[in-house]
């Protein structure tokens, strides 16, 4: 149980950390893409307005450019550091001028071919290959000017930031995982100590209670030797049996909450174990007029602690004996293969419990509201069954059927 709690603590903590890292790194990358894209748009707009000619910029190269805040470029510096090419068309759509002096990766023929393609599409702006383009009316008053800005460097910038942030995020995640693992034991230590004290209390109380129960039972039997059996002595013996069963279940729960690493497990025939064990209940069911039916697939093997599985079957069969109505039916089935096993116990009852089926596994849940002495409760026994099932990574469920039938299904 402690290891399970520690594992859940680690999973919960790392889920929160993962969500935070994804949000942080995602926000950084989205803002970076937005900022760089916005800068590209401004750069293309500025170059397009000046038609790729630095002489059209308000400040000439020989003039002192106005100072910009630290780390920012003025229009002239931005222009000179950009890779672009320009193609001009006349009113008839013929190319009259092209300039590829600001880029080395594109020839004049390639520039004209791209420009003609864009001109034919009649688009004012967009993207083609690794270029952003913008079409404007010529400053001279005739024709069109198409400016292509190379964005490959900015795309690499996106990718670089993405990979760097991902690498840093993974490194931080692994570091936090190590940190959480190291701190998890300290974080759950108070809970672990409290659980250990509770288990120790249950164990000690169980052993202490066994002695007075044994004395009560032996004294009752002694009284019956002198005075004969009567309804009071019979009731005392029934209640001592109930207390013994309750304490046995409590001790089992205390042990099942501990780690299952030291359990002695072996391969055995689950089909044979189930067949042999339910036969022990056949006479008891017959005395109450209850029909027992089985459908057990042969040759199904299972690796587990055999005593645990025997107790699991006993709990569910005891439950069927106790709560099946007179003249009712009990049906037990087993089927499976090498990967999955399904074990099912189905019994009719006089009246279904007035709660959802999943509440039947609550410890100390009582099916009868009146808390009669004759009938016990589902909870403690089914809690044992649930603990045993979960120890072997299985799952037990309960469901109601036809208004008078309870089905317990175990899947391994």
SELORO-537055 format. One record per residue (C-alpha): x negated, y, z negated; residue in three letters. Coordinates in steps of 0.2 Angstrom, whole numbers, plus 5000, padded with zeros to 4 digits. Layout:
N
ATOM:X:Y:Z:ALA
...
END
This chain:
412
ATOM:5000:5000:5000:UNK
ATOM:4986:5012:4996:UNK
ATOM:4977:5009:5012:UNK
ATOM:4994:5011:5021:UNK
ATOM:4997:5028:5012:UNK
ATOM:4979:5033:5016:UNK
ATOM:4981:5029:5034:UNK
ATOM:4997:5039:5035:UNK
ATOM:4989:5053:5027:UNK
ATOM:4975:5053:5040:UNK
ATOM:4987:5051:5054:UNK
ATOM:4998:5066:5048:UNK
ATOM:4983:5077:5045:UNK
ATOM:4975:5073:5062:UNK
ATOM:4992:5076:5071:UNK
ATOM:4993:5093:5063:UNK
ATOM:4975:5097:5068:UNK
ATOM:4978:5090:5085:UNK
ATOM:4993:5101:5088:UNK
ATOM:4984:5117:5081:UNK
ATOM:4968:5113:5092:UNK
ATOM:4979:5111:5108:UNK
ATOM:4989:5127:5104:UNK
ATOM:4973:5137:5101:UNK
ATOM:4963:5130:5116:UNK
ATOM:4978:5131:5127:UNK
ATOM:4981:5149:5123:UNK
ATOM:4963:5153:5126:UNK
ATOM:4963:5145:5143:UNK
ATOM:4980:5153:5148:UNK
ATOM:4974:5170:5143:UNK
ATOM:4958:5168:5152:UNK
ATOM:4967:5162:5168:UNK
ATOM:4979:5177:5166:UNK
ATOM:4965:5190:5163:UNK
ATOM:4953:5184:5177:UNK
ATOM:4968:5183:5189:UNK
ATOM:4973:5200:5184:UNK
ATOM:4955:5206:5187:UNK
ATOM:4955:5198:5204:UNK
ATOM:4971:5207:5209:UNK
ATOM:4964:5223:5204:UNK
ATOM:4948:5220:5213:UNK
ATOM:4957:5215:5229:UNK
ATOM:4968:5230:5228:UNK
ATOM:4953:5242:5226:UNK
ATOM:4943:5234:5240:UNK
ATOM:4959:5234:5251:UNK
ATOM:4963:5252:5248:UNK
ATOM:4945:5256:5254:UNK
ATOM:4946:5244:5268:UNK
ATOM:4929:5236:5263:UNK
ATOM:4920:5252:5265:UNK
ATOM:4910:5259:5250:UNK
ATOM:4910:5276:5258:UNK
ATOM:4929:5277:5255:UNK
ATOM:4927:5275:5236:UNK
ATOM:4929:5292:5228:UNK
ATOM:4911:5292:5222:UNK
ATOM:4897:5291:5235:UNK
ATOM:4882:5279:5231:UNK
ATOM:4871:5294:5229:UNK
ATOM:4882:5302:5216:UNK
ATOM:4881:5298:5197:UNK
ATOM:4896:5286:5194:UNK
ATOM:4906:5290:5179:UNK
ATOM:4902:5280:5163:UNK
ATOM:4914:5266:5158:UNK
ATOM:4915:5258:5141:UNK
ATOM:4902:5245:5137:UNK
ATOM:4903:5229:5147:UNK
ATOM:4915:5236:5160:UNK
ATOM:4911:5240:5178:UNK
ATOM:4916:5255:5188:UNK
ATOM:4924:5254:5205:UNK
ATOM:4908:5256:5214:UNK
ATOM:4899:5242:5204:UNK
ATOM:4914:5231:5206:UNK
ATOM:4914:5234:5225:UNK
ATOM:4895:5230:5227:UNK
ATOM:4896:5214:5216:UNK
ATOM:4911:5207:5226:UNK
ATOM:4910:5194:5240:UNK
ATOM:4923:5198:5254:UNK
ATOM:4925:5201:5272:UNK
ATOM:4936:5213:5282:UNK
ATOM:4945:5211:5299:UNK
ATOM:4955:5225:5307:UNK
ATOM:4968:5223:5320:UNK
ATOM:4975:5236:5332:UNK
ATOM:4994:5239:5336:UNK
ATOM:4994:5225:5348:UNK
ATOM:4988:5212:5336:UNK
ATOM:4970:5211:5344:UNK
ATOM:4955:5211:5333:UNK
ATOM:4945:5227:5335:UNK
ATOM:4933:5225:5320:UNK
ATOM:4926:5213:5308:UNK
ATOM:4913:5214:5294:UNK
ATOM:4906:5199:5286:UNK
ATOM:4890:5208:5279:UNK
ATOM:4897:5206:5261:UNK
ATOM:4898:5187:5261:UNK
ATOM:4885:5174:5268:UNK
ATOM:4896:5158:5268:UNK
ATOM:4908:5164:5282:UNK
ATOM:4903:5167:5300:UNK
ATOM:4911:5181:5310:UNK
ATOM:4920:5167:5321:UNK
ATOM:4927:5159:5305:UNK
ATOM:4933:5176:5298:UNK
ATOM:4942:5180:5314:UNK
ATOM:4950:5163:5314:UNK
ATOM:4957:5165:5296:UNK
ATOM:4962:5183:5300:UNK
ATOM:4972:5178:5315:UNK
ATOM:4981:5164:5305:UNK
ATOM:4986:5176:5292:UNK
ATOM:4991:5190:5304:UNK
ATOM:5002:5177:5313:UNK
ATOM:5011:5172:5297:UNK
ATOM:5015:5190:5294:UNK
ATOM:5011:5189:5275:UNK
ATOM:5006:5204:5265:UNK
ATOM:4996:5194:5252:UNK
ATOM:4992:5177:5246:UNK
ATOM:4979:5163:5245:UNK
ATOM:4970:5153:5258:UNK
ATOM:4956:5140:5254:UNK
ATOM:4946:5149:5241:UNK
ATOM:4950:5166:5247:UNK
ATOM:4964:5179:5241:UNK
ATOM:4969:5191:5255:UNK
ATOM:4979:5207:5257:UNK
ATOM:4986:5215:5273:UNK
ATOM:4987:5234:5273:UNK
ATOM:4990:5247:5286:UNK
ATOM:4974:5255:5292:UNK
ATOM:4968:5271:5285:UNK
ATOM:4966:5278:5302:UNK
ATOM:4985:5277:5305:UNK
ATOM:4985:5262:5318:UNK
ATOM:4984:5243:5316:UNK
ATOM:4982:5232:5301:UNK
ATOM:4967:5228:5290:UNK
ATOM:4965:5211:5282:UNK
ATOM:4953:5209:5267:UNK
ATOM:4948:5192:5261:UNK
ATOM:4941:5191:5243:UNK
ATOM:4930:5175:5238:UNK
ATOM:4937:5168:5222:UNK
ATOM:4927:5153:5221:UNK
ATOM:4916:5160:5207:UNK
ATOM:4931:5164:5197:UNK
ATOM:4938:5147:5199:UNK
ATOM:4922:5140:5193:UNK
ATOM:4924:5151:5178:UNK
ATOM:4941:5144:5175:UNK
ATOM:4934:5126:5175:UNK
ATOM:4919:5131:5165:UNK
ATOM:4929:5138:5151:UNK
ATOM:4941:5124:5152:UNK
ATOM:4928:5111:5150:UNK
ATOM:4918:5120:5137:UNK
ATOM:4934:5123:5127:UNK
ATOM:4939:5104:5129:UNK
ATOM:4921:5099:5123:UNK
ATOM:4922:5110:5108:UNK
ATOM:4939:5105:5104:UNK
ATOM:4934:5086:5105:UNK
ATOM:4919:5090:5094:UNK
ATOM:4929:5099:5081:UNK
ATOM:4943:5085:5082:UNK
ATOM:4930:5072:5078:UNK
ATOM:4922:5083:5064:UNK
ATOM:4939:5086:5056:UNK
ATOM:4943:5067:5058:UNK
ATOM:4927:5063:5048:UNK
ATOM:4931:5077:5035:UNK
ATOM:4949:5070:5033:UNK
ATOM:4944:5052:5031:UNK
ATOM:4931:5057:5018:UNK
ATOM:4944:5068:5008:UNK
ATOM:4959:5056:5011:UNK
ATOM:4954:5045:4996:UNK
ATOM:4952:5060:4985:UNK
ATOM:4969:5068:4991:UNK
ATOM:4979:5052:4987:UNK
ATOM:4970:5047:4972:UNK
ATOM:4983:5054:4959:UNK
ATOM:4997:5044:4969:UNK
ATOM:4985:5028:4970:UNK
ATOM:4982:5029:4951:UNK
ATOM:5001:5031:4948:UNK
ATOM:5005:5017:4959:UNK
ATOM:4992:5006:4951:UNK
ATOM:4999:5010:4933:UNK
ATOM:5016:5006:4939:UNK
ATOM:5010:4989:4946:UNK
ATOM:5001:4985:4930:UNK
ATOM:5016:4990:4920:UNK
ATOM:5027:4978:4930:UNK
ATOM:5015:4964:4928:UNK
ATOM:5012:4966:4910:UNK
ATOM:5031:4968:4907:UNK
ATOM:5035:4953:4917:UNK
ATOM:5023:4942:4907:UNK
ATOM:5029:4950:4890:UNK
ATOM:5047:4946:4895:UNK
ATOM:5044:4928:4899:UNK
ATOM:5041:4923:4881:UNK
ATOM:5057:4930:4874:UNK
ATOM:5067:4923:4889:UNK
ATOM:5059:4906:4886:UNK
ATOM:5063:4906:4867:UNK
ATOM:5082:4912:4871:UNK
ATOM:5083:4897:4884:UNK
ATOM:5076:4884:4872:UNK
ATOM:5086:4890:4857:UNK
ATOM:5102:4889:4868:UNK
ATOM:5098:4872:4873:UNK
ATOM:5095:4867:4855:UNK
ATOM:5112:4874:4850:UNK
ATOM:5120:4864:4863:UNK
ATOM:5112:4848:4856:UNK
ATOM:5121:4852:4839:UNK
ATOM:5137:4860:4845:UNK
ATOM:5139:4855:4863:UNK
ATOM:5140:4866:4878:UNK
ATOM:5153:4880:4878:UNK
ATOM:5156:4895:4889:UNK
ATOM:5145:4906:4879:UNK
ATOM:5130:4895:4879:UNK
ATOM:5133:4892:4898:UNK
ATOM:5133:4911:4901:UNK
ATOM:5117:4913:4891:UNK
ATOM:5108:4900:4902:UNK
ATOM:5115:4908:4918:UNK
ATOM:5109:4925:4913:UNK
ATOM:5091:4919:4908:UNK
ATOM:5090:4911:4925:UNK
ATOM:5095:4927:4933:UNK
ATOM:5082:4937:4922:UNK
ATOM:5068:4924:4927:UNK
ATOM:5072:4926:4945:UNK
ATOM:5072:4945:4943:UNK
ATOM:5055:4945:4935:UNK
ATOM:5048:4934:4948:UNK
ATOM:5054:4945:4962:UNK
ATOM:5047:4961:4953:UNK
ATOM:5030:4952:4951:UNK
ATOM:5030:4947:4969:UNK
ATOM:5034:4965:4974:UNK
ATOM:5020:4971:4963:UNK
ATOM:5008:4959:4972:UNK
ATOM:5014:4962:4989:UNK
ATOM:5011:4981:4987:UNK
ATOM:4993:4977:4986:UNK
ATOM:4981:4974:5000:UNK
ATOM:4984:4958:5010:UNK
ATOM:4966:4957:5015:UNK
ATOM:4962:4943:5002:UNK
ATOM:4977:4933:5007:UNK
ATOM:4974:4914:5011:UNK
ATOM:4982:4912:5028:UNK
ATOM:4983:4896:5038:UNK
ATOM:4992:4890:5054:UNK
ATOM:5007:4880:5051:UNK
ATOM:5023:4874:5059:UNK
ATOM:5036:4887:5055:UNK
ATOM:5050:4876:5063:UNK
ATOM:5046:4862:5051:UNK
ATOM:5045:4873:5036:UNK
ATOM:5061:4881:5040:UNK
ATOM:5070:4865:5043:UNK
ATOM:5063:4857:5027:UNK
ATOM:5068:4871:5016:UNK
ATOM:5085:4875:5022:UNK
ATOM:5089:4857:5019:UNK
ATOM:5087:4860:5001:UNK
ATOM:5102:4872:5001:UNK
ATOM:5114:4861:5011:UNK
ATOM:5121:4852:4996:UNK
ATOM:5124:4868:4987:UNK
ATOM:5133:4876:5002:UNK
ATOM:5143:4860:5004:UNK
ATOM:5149:4860:4987:UNK
ATOM:5157:4878:4990:UNK
ATOM:5164:4872:5007:UNK
ATOM:5152:4882:5017:UNK
ATOM:5147:4876:5034:UNK
ATOM:5128:4877:5038:UNK
ATOM:5123:4877:5056:UNK
ATOM:5106:4879:5063:UNK
ATOM:5097:4882:5080:UNK
ATOM:5079:4879:5077:UNK
ATOM:5067:4879:5092:UNK
ATOM:5054:4866:5088:UNK
ATOM:5035:4867:5089:UNK
ATOM:5034:4886:5084:UNK
ATOM:5018:4889:5074:UNK
ATOM:5014:4904:5064:UNK
ATOM:4998:4910:5055:UNK
ATOM:5002:4917:5037:UNK
ATOM:5002:4913:5019:UNK
ATOM:5013:4898:5018:UNK
ATOM:5019:4902:5001:UNK
ATOM:5025:4919:5006:UNK
ATOM:5035:4913:5021:UNK
ATOM:5043:4900:5010:UNK
ATOM:5048:4913:4998:UNK
ATOM:5055:4924:5012:UNK
ATOM:5066:4909:5018:UNK
ATOM:5071:4906:5000:UNK
ATOM:5076:4924:4997:UNK
ATOM:5087:4924:5013:UNK
ATOM:5095:4907:5009:UNK
ATOM:5098:4912:4991:UNK
ATOM:5106:4927:4998:UNK
ATOM:5117:4917:5009:UNK
ATOM:5122:4905:4995:UNK
ATOM:5126:4919:4984:UNK
ATOM:5137:4930:4995:UNK
ATOM:5145:4919:5008:UNK
ATOM:5163:4917:5004:UNK
ATOM:5171:4900:5000:UNK
ATOM:5174:4890:5016:UNK
ATOM:5163:4902:5026:UNK
ATOM:5149:4899:5038:UNK
ATOM:5130:4901:5037:UNK
ATOM:5120:4901:5053:UNK
ATOM:5101:4900:5054:UNK
ATOM:5091:4901:5070:UNK
ATOM:5073:4902:5076:UNK
ATOM:5066:4905:5093:UNK
ATOM:5050:4912:5100:UNK
ATOM:5034:4910:5110:UNK
ATOM:5015:4913:5108:UNK
ATOM:5018:4932:5106:UNK
ATOM:5035:4935:5098:UNK
ATOM:5045:4925:5085:UNK
ATOM:5063:4929:5080:UNK
ATOM:5071:4922:5064:UNK
ATOM:5089:4925:5060:UNK
ATOM:5101:4922:5045:UNK
ATOM:5119:4925:5048:UNK
ATOM:5133:4923:5035:UNK
ATOM:5151:4927:5033:UNK
ATOM:5157:4936:5017:UNK
ATOM:5173:4941:5008:UNK
ATOM:5170:4959:5010:UNK
ATOM:5155:4969:5018:UNK
ATOM:5145:4980:5007:UNK
ATOM:5152:4998:5007:UNK
ATOM:5135:5005:5013:UNK
ATOM:5125:5006:5029:UNK
ATOM:5116:4989:5032:UNK
ATOM:5098:4997:5030:UNK
ATOM:5103:5002:5012:UNK
ATOM:5103:4984:5008:UNK
ATOM:5084:4984:5007:UNK
ATOM:5084:4997:4994:UNK
ATOM:5076:4991:4977:UNK
ATOM:5090:4987:4964:UNK
ATOM:5104:4991:4976:UNK
ATOM:5119:4982:4970:UNK
ATOM:5132:4976:4983:UNK
ATOM:5146:4975:4970:UNK
ATOM:5151:4992:4962:UNK
ATOM:5158:4984:4947:UNK
ATOM:5141:4976:4942:UNK
ATOM:5149:4960:4937:UNK
ATOM:5138:4947:4928:UNK
ATOM:5142:4934:4940:UNK
ATOM:5136:4943:4956:UNK
ATOM:5119:4951:4957:UNK
ATOM:5113:4963:4970:UNK
ATOM:5105:4962:4987:UNK
ATOM:5091:4975:4984:UNK
ATOM:5077:4967:4974:UNK
ATOM:5077:4950:4984:UNK
ATOM:5078:4959:5001:UNK
ATOM:5065:4971:4995:UNK
ATOM:5054:4956:4993:UNK
ATOM:5059:4949:5010:UNK
ATOM:5055:4966:5018:UNK
ATOM:5038:4967:5009:UNK
ATOM:5033:4950:5015:UNK
ATOM:5038:4953:5033:UNK
ATOM:5029:4970:5033:UNK
ATOM:5013:4961:5026:UNK
ATOM:5012:4951:5043:UNK
ATOM:5016:4967:5054:UNK
ATOM:5034:4961:5056:UNK
ATOM:5051:4969:5055:UNK
ATOM:5067:4965:5046:UNK
ATOM:5084:4972:5050:UNK
ATOM:5102:4970:5044:UNK
ATOM:5118:4973:5054:UNK
ATOM:5136:4970:5052:UNK
ATOM:5147:4960:5064:UNK
ATOM:5166:4957:5066:UNK
ATOM:5170:4965:5050:UNK
ATOM:5165:4950:5039:UNK
ATOM:5147:4944:5044:UNK
ATOM:5130:4950:5039:UNK
ATOM:5115:4946:5050:UNK
ATOM:5097:4948:5044:UNK
ATOM:5085:4947:5059:UNK
ATOM:5066:4945:5056:UNK
ATOM:5054:4948:5071:UNK
ATOM:5035:4944:5070:UNK
END
